[in-house]
């Protein structure tokens, strides 16, 4: 076999950016040390792709981390180490893989990654791209995210459902993990918390909470899907159930059932806006059961938060949130109305029982946190009505 040529580095890519211990061929035992080195370079995302060098994303710019391009043997070593021996078979079946991965440099520290593995075509052959996002070692505090006090006050119902919504990449998992941390750090903890995530992003090992017990399950590594997770949770006498995503009617139905049976249930959806979240969840059910499910959902709702991120003037990102609480009198008012009228009524109620996204964006714009272009994007291009 002909030796592979190292990729030629662009001018300005110093050799110091290249892994100094790069092997002639990656094997499983090389992977963890290499990933640890990448993170020490300040890489937020590591991209490992067939027939390309490995790239580190450092402050938004890609830098080669290896001289060589990755061949099938190299990719196979990364896949087996990160996912397992059946990774190639799973990819060949047309499935992309979302997993968490952990490197332990020593017994006291860990480096965690959220990982996506996707089959690709490269140079006329099947290949793979592995994207690894470096995760913080522990969840942030809600105060770190500058979450509004009204949301914090409504975060911990004794029972019922809290739904965090927003597009992909809007920080839903981060917000949920910060809320979990708050629950764990209360003086009396939170009892038994069960989470079902795809993949597990944040862990709570370093959070001091002697009166709480957290158990995290990864979908589909430990259980096949979120619906199975809810069924599993109901057999384990939890106080809090976190369902990573309510993405289909079966999971939504199971989450509602769990909330109806006296549990506090937290979940996410990929909707935008409080009213549209309720509408989308209801519309996931067949027509003949829609009304019954809608009333069951409304009985359990306690809080919906929609989050969006925009670039912060001066660097970083700022979270803006639309939210609404659902106290008993509002739930009863909506239950007395026809389901088809809920969307308009919820839109009307948001300013009184929460805050609109337009109001949130206006506050940030007036503080100078976001620029005019992103303010207009967040408010639909119109003015900033309060």
PEURTA-V922558 format. One record per residue. RES is the residue in three letters. OMEGA is omega in whole degrees, -180 to 180 (999 if undefined). Layout:
res,omega
RES,OMEGA
RES,OMEGA
//
This chain:
res,omega
UNK,-180
UNK,179
UNK,178
UNK,179
UNK,173
UNK,178
UNK,179
UNK,-177
UNK,175
UNK,179
UNK,179
UNK,174
UNK,-175
UNK,180
UNK,178
UNK,178
UNK,-178
UNK,-178
UNK,-175
UNK,-179
UNK,-178
UNK,-179
UNK,175
UNK,176
UNK,179
UNK,171
UNK,-177
UNK,-176
UNK,178
UNK,-166
UNK,-173
UNK,179
UNK,179
UNK,180
UNK,178
UNK,178
UNK,-180
UNK,-179
UNK,179
UNK,176
UNK,-178
UNK,-178
UNK,175
UNK,-180
UNK,178
UNK,-179
UNK,-179
UNK,-170
UNK,178
UNK,174
UNK,175
UNK,171
UNK,172
UNK,180
UNK,171
UNK,173
UNK,-178
UNK,-178
UNK,174
UNK,179
UNK,179
UNK,177
UNK,176
UNK,178
UNK,177
UNK,172
UNK,-172
UNK,168
UNK,-177
UNK,177
UNK,-175
UNK,-180
UNK,177
UNK,-179
UNK,179
UNK,180
UNK,178
UNK,-178
UNK,-177
UNK,-179
UNK,-173
UNK,-175
UNK,-177
UNK,-173
UNK,-176
UNK,-177
UNK,-178
UNK,179
UNK,178
UNK,179
UNK,-179
UNK,-180
UNK,179
UNK,-179
UNK,169
UNK,-171
UNK,174
UNK,-177
UNK,169
UNK,179
UNK,-174
UNK,174
UNK,178
UNK,179
UNK,176
UNK,-173
UNK,-176
UNK,-176
UNK,179
UNK,174
UNK,-174
UNK,-180
UNK,164
UNK,-168
UNK,170
UNK,178
UNK,-176
UNK,175
UNK,179
UNK,169
UNK,-179
UNK,-180
UNK,176
UNK,-179
UNK,174
UNK,177
UNK,-179
UNK,169
UNK,177
UNK,179
UNK,-174
UNK,178
UNK,178
UNK,-176
UNK,174
UNK,-176
UNK,178
UNK,-178
UNK,175
UNK,169
UNK,175
UNK,179
UNK,177
UNK,-179
UNK,-179
UNK,178
UNK,-177
UNK,-177
UNK,180
UNK,177
UNK,179
UNK,-178
UNK,-177
UNK,-168
UNK,-169
UNK,175
UNK,178
UNK,175
UNK,-179
UNK,-169
UNK,172
UNK,-175
UNK,177
UNK,-174
UNK,178
UNK,179
UNK,176
UNK,178
UNK,-178
UNK,175
UNK,-179
UNK,-178
UNK,179
UNK,178
UNK,179
UNK,-178
UNK,177
UNK,176
UNK,177
UNK,-179
UNK,178
UNK,180
UNK,-179
UNK,-175
UNK,174
UNK,-177
UNK,-179
UNK,176
UNK,-178
UNK,-178
UNK,-177
UNK,179
UNK,177
UNK,178
UNK,177
UNK,-169
UNK,-179
UNK,-4
UNK,172
UNK,-179
UNK,-180
UNK,174
UNK,-171
UNK,-176
UNK,-176
UNK,-179
UNK,-179
UNK,-180
UNK,-173
UNK,-179
UNK,179
UNK,176
UNK,-178
UNK,176
UNK,-177
UNK,-179
UNK,-179
UNK,177
UNK,2
UNK,-176
UNK,-177
UNK,176
UNK,-170
UNK,-176
UNK,-177
UNK,178
UNK,177
UNK,178
UNK,180
UNK,178
UNK,178
UNK,-177
UNK,-176
UNK,177
UNK,-172
UNK,175
UNK,179
UNK,168
UNK,-177
UNK,177
UNK,175
UNK,179
UNK,-172
UNK,-180
UNK,174
UNK,-168
UNK,-178
UNK,-174
UNK,-178
UNK,180
UNK,179
UNK,179
UNK,-180
UNK,179
UNK,178
UNK,180
UNK,180
UNK,179
UNK,179
UNK,-177
UNK,170
UNK,180
UNK,168
UNK,-175
UNK,177
UNK,179
UNK,178
UNK,170
UNK,-179
UNK,178
UNK,178
UNK,-180
UNK,-178
UNK,-176
UNK,-179
UNK,176
UNK,178
UNK,-179
UNK,-179
UNK,-179
UNK,179
UNK,-176
UNK,178
UNK,-178
UNK,177
UNK,-173
UNK,-174
UNK,180
UNK,-171
UNK,-176
UNK,180
UNK,-180
UNK,180
UNK,179
UNK,178
UNK,178
UNK,-177
UNK,178
UNK,-175
UNK,-176
UNK,176
UNK,-177
UNK,170
UNK,178
UNK,172
UNK,-179
UNK,173
UNK,180
UNK,175
UNK,179
UNK,178
UNK,175
UNK,-178
UNK,177
UNK,-178
UNK,-180
UNK,-180
UNK,178
UNK,174
UNK,-171
UNK,164
UNK,178
UNK,174
UNK,173
UNK,-179
UNK,177
UNK,-173
UNK,-176
UNK,179
UNK,177
UNK,-180
UNK,178
UNK,-180
UNK,179
UNK,177
UNK,-179
UNK,174
UNK,-177
UNK,-178
UNK,-180
UNK,-174
UNK,-174
UNK,-179
UNK,-178
UNK,178
UNK,177
UNK,-179
UNK,-174
UNK,-174
UNK,-178
UNK,-179
UNK,-175
UNK,179
UNK,-179
UNK,178
UNK,176
UNK,178
UNK,179
UNK,-180
UNK,180
UNK,179
UNK,178
UNK,-178
UNK,-180
UNK,-179
UNK,175
UNK,-177
UNK,-178
UNK,179
UNK,-179
UNK,-174
UNK,-178
UNK,-179
UNK,174
UNK,179
UNK,177
UNK,-177
UNK,-177
UNK,177
UNK,176
UNK,-178
UNK,179
UNK,-175
UNK,179
UNK,-179
UNK,999
//
